[in-house]
Each structure stands twice: as C-alpha cells, then as structure tokens.
Amino acid sequence: MDRRNIDSSMIRSIGHDDATSTLEIEFNNGQVWQYYDFPVTLWHEFDGTESHGKFFHAQIKKQYRENQVA
C-alpha cells in the first residue's frame, strides 16, 4: 500500500486503500499496522487533521479490527 509521510511525533506515514477500506499506519518506532473496514470519509478527516496522534487515539485505536503487518 502506498503511504505518505506526515509530520507527527507518533506516526511516520499513513495510507488508505479505498477498494478494501484498509487504513495503514507506520509508527515512528517502525511498526506498521492495518485497520480494516475504515471508512473513506473518516480517512479524509484523518488525512487532513492537525494532530494525527490525537485523532488516532480518539477515533481509531481499539475501534477497528487491526493487524500488525511489520
């Protein structure tokens, strides 16, 4: 999945696959996690937020099926 780098103290890069509704996040510690059934509308909010870390904790963490892929 293609990800783009972001400026965050917690997250290195983010990407979303519209066809599978999968969000992928690479954290600054090198771990890569995927979050499934992630709505494209929420992706646009996440992509445009000022604080990706705060958004992650409030809207994503423990709210979607997830899997560590790297």
N, CA, C, O and CB atoms as a CASP TS submission, in Angstrom:
PFRMAT TS
TARGET T0000
AUTHOR 0000-0000-0000
METHOD Language model
MODEL 1
PARENT N/A
ATOM      1  N   MET     1       0.846  -1.185   0.000  1.00  0.00           N
ATOM      2  CA  MET     1       0.000   0.000   0.000  1.00  0.00           C
ATOM      3  C   MET     1       0.887   1.241   0.000  1.00  0.00           C
ATOM      4  O   MET     1       1.903   1.296   0.692  1.00  0.00           O
ATOM      5  CB  MET     1      -0.960   0.002   1.224  1.00  0.00           C
ATOM      6  N   ASP     2       0.490   2.214  -0.774  1.00  0.00           N
ATOM      7  CA  ASP     2       1.224   3.484  -0.798  1.00  0.00           C
ATOM      8  C   ASP     2       0.854   4.307   0.432  1.00  0.00           C
ATOM      9  O   ASP     2      -0.320   4.479   0.760  1.00  0.00           O
ATOM     10  CB  ASP     2       0.918   4.281  -2.103  1.00  0.00           C
ATOM     11  N   ARG     3       1.881   4.806   1.097  1.00  0.00           N
ATOM     12  CA  ARG     3       1.682   5.700   2.237  1.00  0.00           C
ATOM     13  C   ARG     3       2.425   6.990   1.958  1.00  0.00           C
ATOM     14  O   ARG     3       3.375   7.025   1.177  1.00  0.00           O
ATOM     15  CB  ARG     3       2.168   5.049   3.572  1.00  0.00           C
ATOM     16  N   ARG     4       1.971   8.059   2.618  1.00  0.00           N
ATOM     17  CA  ARG     4       2.699   9.321   2.513  1.00  0.00           C
ATOM     18  C   ARG     4       3.208   9.699   3.890  1.00  0.00           C
ATOM     19  O   ARG     4       2.533   9.488   4.897  1.00  0.00           O
ATOM     20  CB  ARG     4       1.803  10.448   1.923  1.00  0.00           C
ATOM     21  N   ASN     5       4.407  10.260   3.920  1.00  0.00           N
ATOM     22  CA  ASN     5       4.991  10.703   5.175  1.00  0.00           C
ATOM     23  C   ASN     5       4.222  11.900   5.711  1.00  0.00           C
ATOM     24  O   ASN     5       3.747  12.747   4.955  1.00  0.00           O
ATOM     25  CB  ASN     5       6.476  11.054   4.991  1.00  0.00           C
ATOM     26  N   ILE     6       4.109  11.949   7.040  1.00  0.00           N
ATOM     27  CA  ILE     6       3.452  13.072   7.693  1.00  0.00           C
ATOM     28  C   ILE     6       4.363  13.602   8.798  1.00  0.00           C
ATOM     29  O   ILE     6       5.317  12.940   9.209  1.00  0.00           O
ATOM     30  CB  ILE     6       2.065  12.654   8.267  1.00  0.00           C
ATOM     31  N   ASP     7       4.053  14.792   9.262  1.00  0.00           N
ATOM     32  CA  ASP     7       4.811  15.412  10.347  1.00  0.00           C
ATOM     33  C   ASP     7       4.070  15.147  11.650  1.00  0.00           C
ATOM     34  O   ASP     7       3.108  15.840  11.980  1.00  0.00           O
ATOM     35  CB  ASP     7       5.004  16.951  10.108  1.00  0.00           C
ATOM     36  N   SER     8       4.528  14.137  12.389  1.00  0.00           N
ATOM     37  CA  SER     8       3.869  13.742  13.630  1.00  0.00           C
ATOM     38  C   SER     8       4.921  13.171  14.575  1.00  0.00           C
ATOM     39  O   SER     8       5.867  12.516  14.136  1.00  0.00           O
ATOM     40  CB  SER     8       2.731  12.703  13.363  1.00  0.00           C
ATOM     41  N   SER     9       4.755  13.417  15.857  1.00  0.00           N
ATOM     42  CA  SER     9       5.698  12.864  16.833  1.00  0.00           C
ATOM     43  C   SER     9       5.456  11.378  17.064  1.00  0.00           C
ATOM     44  O   SER     9       6.281  10.709  17.687  1.00  0.00           O
ATOM     45  CB  SER     9       5.594  13.617  18.155  1.00  0.00           C
ATOM     46  N   MET    10       4.338  10.855  16.573  1.00  0.00           N
ATOM     47  CA  MET    10       3.961   9.464  16.821  1.00  0.00           C
ATOM     48  C   MET    10       3.915   8.608  15.550  1.00  0.00           C
ATOM     49  O   MET    10       4.212   7.414  15.588  1.00  0.00           O
ATOM     50  CB  MET    10       2.617   9.422  17.500  1.00  0.00           C
ATOM     51  N   ILE    11       3.542   9.226  14.430  1.00  0.00           N
ATOM     52  CA  ILE    11       3.267   8.493  13.197  1.00  0.00           C
ATOM     53  C   ILE    11       4.193   8.973  12.084  1.00  0.00           C
ATOM     54  O   ILE    11       4.353  10.175  11.872  1.00  0.00           O
ATOM     55  CB  ILE    11       1.791   8.661  12.780  1.00  0.00           C
ATOM     56  N   ARG    12       4.802   8.018  11.373  1.00  0.00           N
ATOM     57  CA  ARG    12       5.712   8.346  10.273  1.00  0.00           C
ATOM     58  C   ARG    12       4.968   8.507   8.943  1.00  0.00           C
ATOM     59  O   ARG    12       5.223   9.450   8.193  1.00  0.00           O
ATOM     60  CB  ARG    12       6.782   7.263  10.140  1.00  0.00           C
ATOM     61  N   SER    13       4.032   7.564   8.654  1.00  0.00           N
ATOM     62  CA  SER    13       3.336   7.634   7.370  1.00  0.00           C
ATOM     63  C   SER    13       1.959   6.995   7.479  1.00  0.00           C
ATOM     64  O   SER    13       1.703   6.158   8.345  1.00  0.00           O
ATOM     65  CB  SER    13       4.158   6.947   6.266  1.00  0.00           C
ATOM     66  N   ILE    14       1.072   7.421   6.561  1.00  0.00           N
ATOM     67  CA  ILE    14      -0.297   6.916   6.536  1.00  0.00           C
ATOM     68  C   ILE    14      -0.726   6.649   5.096  1.00  0.00           C
ATOM     69  O   ILE    14      -0.245   7.285   4.158  1.00  0.00           O
ATOM     70  CB  ILE    14      -1.263   7.917   7.215  1.00  0.00           C
ATOM     71  N   GLY    15      -1.641   5.693   4.943  1.00  0.00           N
ATOM     72  CA  GLY    15      -2.195   5.408   3.625  1.00  0.00           C
ATOM     73  C   GLY    15      -3.539   4.728   3.763  1.00  0.00           C
ATOM     74  O   GLY    15      -3.862   4.177   4.816  1.00  0.00           O
ATOM     75  N   HIS    16      -4.319   4.766   2.702  1.00  0.00           N
ATOM     76  CA  HIS    16      -5.648   4.155   2.715  1.00  0.00           C
ATOM     77  C   HIS    16      -5.908   3.524   1.362  1.00  0.00           C
ATOM     78  O   HIS    16      -5.654   4.129   0.321  1.00  0.00           O
ATOM     79  CB  HIS    16      -6.750   5.199   3.057  1.00  0.00           C
ATOM     80  N   ASP    17      -6.419   2.297   1.387  1.00  0.00           N
ATOM     81  CA  ASP    17      -6.827   1.603   0.171  1.00  0.00           C
ATOM     82  C   ASP    17      -8.348   1.658   0.100  1.00  0.00           C
ATOM     83  O   ASP    17      -9.040   0.971   0.852  1.00  0.00           O
ATOM     84  CB  ASP    17      -6.303   0.119   0.145  1.00  0.00           C
ATOM     85  N   ASP    18      -8.861   2.483  -0.813  1.00  0.00           N
ATOM     86  CA  ASP    18     -10.310   2.662  -0.936  1.00  0.00           C
ATOM     87  C   ASP    18     -11.020   1.358  -1.310  1.00  0.00           C
ATOM     88  O   ASP    18     -12.135   1.108  -0.855  1.00  0.00           O
ATOM     89  CB  ASP    18     -10.617   3.735  -1.978  1.00  0.00           C
ATOM     90  N   ALA    19     -10.381   0.532  -2.134  1.00  0.00           N
ATOM     91  CA  ALA    19     -11.016  -0.697  -2.619  1.00  0.00           C
ATOM     92  C   ALA    19     -11.271  -1.687  -1.491  1.00  0.00           C
ATOM     93  O   ALA    19     -12.265  -2.412  -1.518  1.00  0.00           O
ATOM     94  CB  ALA    19     -10.151  -1.348  -3.689  1.00  0.00           C
ATOM     95  N   THR    20     -10.385  -1.726  -0.504  1.00  0.00           N
ATOM     96  CA  THR    20     -10.539  -2.683   0.603  1.00  0.00           C
ATOM     97  C   THR    20     -10.900  -2.007   1.921  1.00  0.00           C
ATOM     98  O   THR    20     -11.072  -2.680   2.937  1.00  0.00           O
ATOM     99  CB  THR    20      -9.260  -3.478   0.781  1.00  0.00           C
ATOM    100  N   SER    21     -11.016  -0.687   1.911  1.00  0.00           N
ATOM    101  CA  SER    21     -11.312   0.101   3.119  1.00  0.00           C
ATOM    102  C   SER    21     -10.314  -0.191   4.237  1.00  0.00           C
ATOM    103  O   SER    21     -10.683  -0.372   5.397  1.00  0.00           O
ATOM    104  CB  SER    21     -12.740  -0.189   3.610  1.00  0.00           C
ATOM    105  N   THR    22      -9.042  -0.230   3.852  1.00  0.00           N
ATOM    106  CA  THR    22      -7.978  -0.527   4.805  1.00  0.00           C
ATOM    107  C   THR    22      -7.110   0.702   5.014  1.00  0.00           C
ATOM    108  O   THR    22      -6.619   1.310   4.062  1.00  0.00           O
ATOM    109  CB  THR    22      -7.124  -1.712   4.322  1.00  0.00           C
ATOM    110  N   LEU    23      -6.936   1.049   6.269  1.00  0.00           N
ATOM    111  CA  LEU    23      -6.029   2.125   6.676  1.00  0.00           C
ATOM    112  C   LEU    23      -4.721   1.482   7.094  1.00  0.00           C
ATOM    113  O   LEU    23      -4.720   0.468   7.793  1.00  0.00           O
ATOM    114  CB  LEU    23      -6.637   2.994   7.842  1.00  0.00           C
ATOM    115  N   GLU    24      -3.603   2.065   6.671  1.00  0.00           N
ATOM    116  CA  GLU    24      -2.301   1.574   7.084  1.00  0.00           C
ATOM    117  C   GLU    24      -1.517   2.715   7.711  1.00  0.00           C
ATOM    118  O   GLU    24      -1.420   3.803   7.145  1.00  0.00           O
ATOM    119  CB  GLU    24      -1.532   0.966   5.889  1.00  0.00           C
ATOM    120  N   ILE    25      -0.963   2.454   8.881  1.00  0.00           N
ATOM    121  CA  ILE    25      -0.193   3.448   9.616  1.00  0.00           C
ATOM    122  C   ILE    25       1.176   2.876   9.941  1.00  0.00           C
ATOM    123  O   ILE    25       1.286   1.774  10.479  1.00  0.00           O
ATOM    124  CB  ILE    25      -0.929   3.883  10.907  1.00  0.00           C
ATOM    125  N   GLU    26       2.211   3.626   9.615  1.00  0.00           N
ATOM    126  CA  GLU    26       3.563   3.299  10.046  1.00  0.00           C
ATOM    127  C   GLU    26       3.907   4.246  11.184  1.00  0.00           C
ATOM    128  O   GLU    26       3.927   5.465  11.014  1.00  0.00           O
ATOM    129  CB  GLU    26       4.600   3.411   8.862  1.00  0.00           C
ATOM    130  N   PHE    27       4.176   3.668  12.340  1.00  0.00           N
ATOM    131  CA  PHE    27       4.509   4.460  13.510  1.00  0.00           C
ATOM    132  C   PHE    27       6.006   4.774  13.509  1.00  0.00           C
ATOM    133  O   PHE    27       6.784   4.118  12.817  1.00  0.00           O
ATOM    134  CB  PHE    27       4.102   3.719  14.805  1.00  0.00           C
ATOM    135  N   ASN    28       6.395   5.763  14.275  1.00  0.00           N
ATOM    136  CA  ASN    28       7.798   6.185  14.317  1.00  0.00           C
ATOM    137  C   ASN    28       8.726   5.108  14.862  1.00  0.00           C
ATOM    138  O   ASN    28       9.936   5.175  14.642  1.00  0.00           O
ATOM    139  CB  ASN    28       7.932   7.430  15.157  1.00  0.00           C
ATOM    140  N   ASN    29       8.189   4.116  15.567  1.00  0.00           N
ATOM    141  CA  ASN    29       9.023   3.021  16.065  1.00  0.00           C
ATOM    142  C   ASN    29       9.242   1.939  15.017  1.00  0.00           C
ATOM    143  O   ASN    29       9.889   0.929  15.297  1.00  0.00           O
ATOM    144  CB  ASN    29       8.394   2.412  17.301  1.00  0.00           C
ATOM    145  N   GLY    30       8.704   2.139  13.793  1.00  0.00           N
ATOM    146  CA  GLY    30       8.891   1.201  12.697  1.00  0.00           C
ATOM    147  C   GLY    30       7.766   0.191  12.537  1.00  0.00           C
ATOM    148  O   GLY    30       7.710  -0.501  11.520  1.00  0.00           O
ATOM    149  N   GLN    31       6.879   0.088  13.500  1.00  0.00           N
ATOM    150  CA  GLN    31       5.758  -0.841  13.374  1.00  0.00           C
ATOM    151  C   GLN    31       4.759  -0.329  12.343  1.00  0.00           C
ATOM    152  O   GLN    31       4.508   0.872  12.238  1.00  0.00           O
ATOM    153  CB  GLN    31       5.066  -1.045  14.737  1.00  0.00           C
ATOM    154  N   VAL    32       4.198  -1.265  11.587  1.00  0.00           N
ATOM    155  CA  VAL    32       3.158  -0.947  10.601  1.00  0.00           C
ATOM    156  C   VAL    32       1.913  -1.739  10.981  1.00  0.00           C
ATOM    157  O   VAL    32       1.958  -2.957  11.156  1.00  0.00           O
ATOM    158  CB  VAL    32       3.625  -1.284   9.125  1.00  0.00           C
ATOM    159  N   TRP    33       0.817  -1.029  11.102  1.00  0.00           N
ATOM    160  CA  TRP    33      -0.463  -1.631  11.461  1.00  0.00           C
ATOM    161  C   TRP    33      -1.495  -1.313  10.392  1.00  0.00           C
ATOM    162  O   TRP    33      -1.484  -0.237   9.794  1.00  0.00           O
ATOM    163  CB  TRP    33      -0.940  -1.132  12.842  1.00  0.00           C
ATOM    164  N   GLN    34      -2.398  -2.282  10.161  1.00  0.00           N
ATOM    165  CA  GLN    34      -3.529  -2.059   9.273  1.00  0.00           C
ATOM    166  C   GLN    34      -4.813  -2.103  10.085  1.00  0.00           C
ATOM    167  O   GLN    34      -4.944  -2.879  11.032  1.00  0.00           O
ATOM    168  CB  GLN    34      -3.559  -3.107   8.134  1.00  0.00           C
ATOM    169  N   TYR    35      -5.759  -1.255   9.695  1.00  0.00           N
ATOM    170  CA  TYR    35      -7.066  -1.139  10.343  1.00  0.00           C
ATOM    171  C   TYR    35      -8.115  -1.355   9.258  1.00  0.00           C
ATOM    172  O   TYR    35      -8.125  -0.673   8.233  1.00  0.00           O
ATOM    173  CB  TYR    35      -7.249   0.265  11.062  1.00  0.00           C
ATOM    174  N   TYR    36      -9.003  -2.325   9.510  1.00  0.00           N
ATOM    175  CA  TYR    36      -9.920  -2.795   8.476  1.00  0.00           C
ATOM    176  C   TYR    36     -11.308  -2.167   8.603  1.00  0.00           C
ATOM    177  O   TYR    36     -11.728  -1.739   9.678  1.00  0.00           O
ATOM    178  CB  TYR    36     -10.034  -4.306   8.536  1.00  0.00           C
ATOM    179  N   ASP    37     -12.004  -2.130   7.462  1.00  0.00           N
ATOM    180  CA  ASP    37     -13.346  -1.534   7.377  1.00  0.00           C
ATOM    181  C   ASP    37     -13.309  -0.072   7.811  1.00  0.00           C
ATOM    182  O   ASP    37     -14.211   0.413   8.493  1.00  0.00           O
ATOM    183  CB  ASP    37     -14.352  -2.322   8.250  1.00  0.00           C
ATOM    184  N   PHE    38     -12.253   0.614   7.404  1.00  0.00           N
ATOM    185  CA  PHE    38     -12.057   2.014   7.772  1.00  0.00           C
ATOM    186  C   PHE    38     -12.685   2.898   6.694  1.00  0.00           C
ATOM    187  O   PHE    38     -12.214   2.903   5.557  1.00  0.00           O
ATOM    188  CB  PHE    38     -10.536   2.344   7.950  1.00  0.00           C
ATOM    189  N   PRO    39     -13.737   3.641   7.029  1.00  0.00           N
ATOM    190  CA  PRO    39     -14.488   4.401   6.018  1.00  0.00           C
ATOM    191  C   PRO    39     -13.642   5.484   5.335  1.00  0.00           C
ATOM    192  O   PRO    39     -12.816   6.140   5.971  1.00  0.00           O
ATOM    193  CB  PRO    39     -15.709   5.045   6.661  1.00  0.00           C
ATOM    194  N   VAL    40     -13.862   5.650   4.056  1.00  0.00           N
ATOM    195  CA  VAL    40     -13.119   6.657   3.294  1.00  0.00           C
ATOM    196  C   VAL    40     -13.401   8.060   3.823  1.00  0.00           C
ATOM    197  O   VAL    40     -12.524   8.923   3.778  1.00  0.00           O
ATOM    198  CB  VAL    40     -13.479   6.574   1.802  1.00  0.00           C
ATOM    199  N   THR    41     -14.607   8.297   4.321  1.00  0.00           N
ATOM    200  CA  THR    41     -14.920   9.623   4.875  1.00  0.00           C
ATOM    201  C   THR    41     -14.050   9.914   6.101  1.00  0.00           C
ATOM    202  O   THR    41     -13.572  11.034   6.283  1.00  0.00           O
ATOM    203  CB  THR    41     -16.420   9.715   5.252  1.00  0.00           C
ATOM    204  N   LEU    42     -13.854   8.896   6.932  1.00  0.00           N
ATOM    205  CA  LEU    42     -13.002   9.080   8.107  1.00  0.00           C
ATOM    206  C   LEU    42     -11.538   9.204   7.694  1.00  0.00           C
ATOM    207  O   LEU    42     -10.759   9.905   8.340  1.00  0.00           O
ATOM    208  CB  LEU    42     -13.181   7.911   9.092  1.00  0.00           C
ATOM    209  N   TRP    43     -11.172   8.516   6.611  1.00  0.00           N
ATOM    210  CA  TRP    43      -9.810   8.649   6.084  1.00  0.00           C
ATOM    211  C   TRP    43      -9.524  10.107   5.720  1.00  0.00           C
ATOM    212  O   TRP    43      -8.456  10.630   6.037  1.00  0.00           O
ATOM    213  CB  TRP    43      -9.609   7.734   4.847  1.00  0.00           C
ATOM    214  N   HIS    44     -10.468  10.754   5.062  1.00  0.00           N
ATOM    215  CA  HIS    44     -10.259  12.150   4.669  1.00  0.00           C
ATOM    216  C   HIS    44     -10.115  13.049   5.898  1.00  0.00           C
ATOM    217  O   HIS    44      -9.322  13.991   5.894  1.00  0.00           O
ATOM    218  CB  HIS    44     -11.423  12.640   3.788  1.00  0.00           C
ATOM    219  N   GLU    45     -10.881  12.755   6.944  1.00  0.00           N
ATOM    220  CA  GLU    45     -10.743  13.520   8.191  1.00  0.00           C
ATOM    221  C   GLU    45      -9.367  13.290   8.806  1.00  0.00           C
ATOM    222  O   GLU    45      -8.698  14.239   9.215  1.00  0.00           O
ATOM    223  CB  GLU    45     -11.849  13.130   9.198  1.00  0.00           C
ATOM    224  N   PHE    46      -8.948  12.031   8.870  1.00  0.00           N
ATOM    225  CA  PHE    46      -7.648  11.684   9.447  1.00  0.00           C
ATOM    226  C   PHE    46      -6.517  12.316   8.644  1.00  0.00           C
ATOM    227  O   PHE    46      -5.581  12.879   9.212  1.00  0.00           O
ATOM    228  CB  PHE    46      -7.471  10.158   9.501  1.00  0.00           C
ATOM    229  N   ASP    47      -6.606  12.220   7.334  1.00  0.00           N
ATOM    230  CA  ASP    47      -5.572  12.766   6.451  1.00  0.00           C
ATOM    231  C   ASP    47      -5.417  14.273   6.625  1.00  0.00           C
ATOM    232  O   ASP    47      -4.312  14.803   6.513  1.00  0.00           O
ATOM    233  CB  ASP    47      -5.898  12.445   4.996  1.00  0.00           C
ATOM    234  N   GLY    48      -6.522  14.962   6.898  1.00  0.00           N
ATOM    235  CA  GLY    48      -6.484  16.414   6.984  1.00  0.00           C
ATOM    236  C   GLY    48      -6.379  16.989   8.386  1.00  0.00           C
ATOM    237  O   GLY    48      -6.371  18.208   8.554  1.00  0.00           O
ATOM    238  N   THR    49      -6.300  16.132   9.390  1.00  0.00           N
ATOM    239  CA  THR    49      -6.290  16.632  10.759  1.00  0.00           C
ATOM    240  C   THR    49      -4.976  17.324  11.114  1.00  0.00           C
ATOM    241  O   THR    49      -3.942  17.054  10.502  1.00  0.00           O
ATOM    242  CB  THR    49      -6.547  15.494  11.725  1.00  0.00           C
ATOM    243  N   GLU    50      -5.018  18.206  12.094  1.00  0.00           N
ATOM    244  CA  GLU    50      -3.797  18.881  12.546  1.00  0.00           C
ATOM    245  C   GLU    50      -2.951  17.983  13.431  1.00  0.00           C
ATOM    246  O   GLU    50      -1.724  18.079  13.418  1.00  0.00           O
ATOM    247  CB  GLU    50      -4.146  20.157  13.295  1.00  0.00           C
ATOM    248  N   SER    51      -3.593  17.109  14.202  1.00  0.00           N
ATOM    249  CA  SER    51      -2.863  16.204  15.091  1.00  0.00           C
ATOM    250  C   SER    51      -3.259  14.762  14.796  1.00  0.00           C
ATOM    251  O   SER    51      -4.305  14.287  15.239  1.00  0.00           O
ATOM    252  CB  SER    51      -3.138  16.548  16.578  1.00  0.00           C
ATOM    253  N   HIS    52      -2.409  14.078  14.042  1.00  0.00           N
ATOM    254  CA  HIS    52      -2.696  12.690  13.684  1.00  0.00           C
ATOM    255  C   HIS    52      -2.682  11.787  14.914  1.00  0.00           C
ATOM    256  O   HIS    52      -3.475  10.849  14.999  1.00  0.00           O
ATOM    257  CB  HIS    52      -1.683  12.186  12.652  1.00  0.00           C
ATOM    258  N   GLY    53      -1.792  12.059  15.868  1.00  0.00           N
ATOM    259  CA  GLY    53      -1.730  11.248  17.081  1.00  0.00           C
ATOM    260  C   GLY    53      -2.993  11.350  17.911  1.00  0.00           C
ATOM    261  O   GLY    53      -3.514  10.337  18.376  1.00  0.00           O
ATOM    262  N   LYS    54      -3.488  12.561  18.101  1.00  0.00           N
ATOM    263  CA  LYS    54      -4.724  12.749  18.864  1.00  0.00           C
ATOM    264  C   LYS    54      -5.901  12.104  18.153  1.00  0.00           C
ATOM    265  O   LYS    54      -6.737  11.459  18.786  1.00  0.00           O
ATOM    266  CB  LYS    54      -4.998  14.241  19.087  1.00  0.00           C
ATOM    267  N   PHE    55      -5.968  12.276  16.840  1.00  0.00           N
ATOM    268  CA  PHE    55      -7.048  11.675  16.059  1.00  0.00           C
ATOM    269  C   PHE    55      -6.986  10.149  16.176  1.00  0.00           C
ATOM    270  O   PHE    55      -8.015   9.496  16.349  1.00  0.00           O
ATOM    271  CB  PHE    55      -6.959  12.113  14.570  1.00  0.00           C
ATOM    272  N   PHE    56      -5.782   9.588  16.081  1.00  0.00           N
ATOM    273  CA  PHE    56      -5.603   8.142  16.190  1.00  0.00           C
ATOM    274  C   PHE    56      -6.163   7.639  17.514  1.00  0.00           C
ATOM    275  O   PHE    56      -6.937   6.681  17.535  1.00  0.00           O
ATOM    276  CB  PHE    56      -4.113   7.766  16.060  1.00  0.00           C
ATOM    277  N   HIS    57      -5.784   8.272  18.614  1.00  0.00           N
ATOM    278  CA  HIS    57      -6.234   7.822  19.929  1.00  0.00           C
ATOM    279  C   HIS    57      -7.746   8.008  20.118  1.00  0.00           C
ATOM    280  O   HIS    57      -8.389   7.180  20.762  1.00  0.00           O
ATOM    281  CB  HIS    57      -5.481   8.575  21.019  1.00  0.00           C
ATOM    282  N   ALA    58      -8.308   9.065  19.573  1.00  0.00           N
ATOM    283  CA  ALA    58      -9.729   9.355  19.774  1.00  0.00           C
ATOM    284  C   ALA    58     -10.650   8.595  18.823  1.00  0.00           C
ATOM    285  O   ALA    58     -11.758   8.222  19.209  1.00  0.00           O
ATOM    286  CB  ALA    58      -9.967  10.825  19.619  1.00  0.00           C
ATOM    287  N   GLN    59     -10.208   8.359  17.582  1.00  0.00           N
ATOM    288  CA  GLN    59     -11.115   7.850  16.551  1.00  0.00           C
ATOM    289  C   GLN    59     -10.755   6.477  15.975  1.00  0.00           C
ATOM    290  O   GLN    59     -11.590   5.854  15.320  1.00  0.00           O
ATOM    291  CB  GLN    59     -11.172   8.823  15.444  1.00  0.00           C
ATOM    292  N   ILE    60      -9.534   5.995  16.205  1.00  0.00           N
ATOM    293  CA  ILE    60      -9.098   4.783  15.509  1.00  0.00           C
ATOM    294  C   ILE    60      -8.716   3.649  16.465  1.00  0.00           C
ATOM    295  O   ILE    60      -9.208   2.529  16.330  1.00  0.00           O
ATOM    296  CB  ILE    60      -7.921   5.105  14.615  1.00  0.00           C
ATOM    297  N   LYS    61      -7.848   3.940  17.421  1.00  0.00           N
ATOM    298  CA  LYS    61      -7.312   2.902  18.308  1.00  0.00           C
ATOM    299  C   LYS    61      -8.443   2.158  19.019  1.00  0.00           C
ATOM    300  O   LYS    61      -9.320   2.758  19.641  1.00  0.00           O
ATOM    301  CB  LYS    61      -6.351   3.521  19.344  1.00  0.00           C
ATOM    302  N   LYS    62      -8.389   0.828  18.903  1.00  0.00           N
ATOM    303  CA  LYS    62      -9.342  -0.089  19.537  1.00  0.00           C
ATOM    304  C   LYS    62     -10.781   0.066  19.027  1.00  0.00           C
ATOM    305  O   LYS    62     -11.718  -0.402  19.673  1.00  0.00           O
ATOM    306  CB  LYS    62      -9.321   0.121  21.026  1.00  0.00           C
ATOM    307  N   GLN    63     -10.958   0.714  17.882  1.00  0.00           N
ATOM    308  CA  GLN    63     -12.297   0.863  17.317  1.00  0.00           C
ATOM    309  C   GLN    63     -12.470   0.124  15.997  1.00  0.00           C
ATOM    310  O   GLN    63     -13.580   0.032  15.473  1.00  0.00           O
ATOM    311  CB  GLN    63     -12.605   2.321  17.118  1.00  0.00           C
ATOM    312  N   TYR    64     -11.362  -0.409  15.455  1.00  0.00           N
ATOM    313  CA  TYR    64     -11.395  -1.137  14.193  1.00  0.00           C
ATOM    314  C   TYR    64     -10.592  -2.416  14.338  1.00  0.00           C
ATOM    315  O   TYR    64      -9.648  -2.485  15.124  1.00  0.00           O
ATOM    316  CB  TYR    64     -10.846  -0.271  13.033  1.00  0.00           C
ATOM    317  N   ARG    65     -10.979  -3.439  13.562  1.00  0.00           N
ATOM    318  CA  ARG    65     -10.143  -4.636  13.525  1.00  0.00           C
ATOM    319  C   ARG    65      -8.765  -4.208  13.061  1.00  0.00           C
ATOM    320  O   ARG    65      -8.633  -3.362  12.176  1.00  0.00           O
ATOM    321  CB  ARG    65     -10.745  -5.744  12.586  1.00  0.00           C
ATOM    322  N   GLU    66      -7.743  -4.794  13.658  1.00  0.00           N
ATOM    323  CA  GLU    66      -6.389  -4.348  13.366  1.00  0.00           C
ATOM    324  C   GLU    66      -5.450  -5.527  13.282  1.00  0.00           C
ATOM    325  O   GLU    66      -5.726  -6.598  13.823  1.00  0.00           O
ATOM    326  CB  GLU    66      -5.905  -3.363  14.419  1.00  0.00           C
ATOM    327  N   ASN    67      -4.336  -5.323  12.598  1.00  0.00           N
ATOM    328  CA  ASN    67      -3.333  -6.345  12.473  1.00  0.00           C
ATOM    329  C   ASN    67      -1.977  -5.689  12.255  1.00  0.00           C
ATOM    330  O   ASN    67      -1.840  -4.791  11.424  1.00  0.00           O
ATOM    331  CB  ASN    67      -3.673  -7.308  11.329  1.00  0.00           C
ATOM    332  N   GLN    68      -0.975  -6.140  13.004  1.00  0.00           N
ATOM    333  CA  GLN    68       0.373  -5.625  12.779  1.00  0.00           C
ATOM    334  C   GLN    68       0.973  -6.385  11.600  1.00  0.00           C
ATOM    335  O   GLN    68       0.990  -7.616  11.589  1.00  0.00           O
ATOM    336  CB  GLN    68       1.269  -5.769  14.068  1.00  0.00           C
ATOM    337  N   VAL    69       1.464  -5.646  10.610  1.00  0.00           N
ATOM    338  CA  VAL    69       1.999  -6.273   9.397  1.00  0.00           C
ATOM    339  C   VAL    69       3.516  -6.130   9.283  1.00  0.00           C
ATOM    340  O   VAL    69       4.130  -6.784   8.440  1.00  0.00           O
ATOM    341  CB  VAL    69       1.341  -5.670   8.169  1.00  0.00           C
ATOM    342  N   ALA    70       4.118  -5.306  10.099  1.00  0.00           N
ATOM    343  CA  ALA    70       5.582  -5.185  10.108  1.00  0.00           C
ATOM    344  C   ALA    70       6.028  -4.610  11.443  1.00  0.00           C
ATOM    345  O   ALA    70       7.224  -4.424  11.667  1.00  0.00           O
ATOM    346  CB  ALA    70       6.081  -4.290   8.932  1.00  0.00           C
TER
END
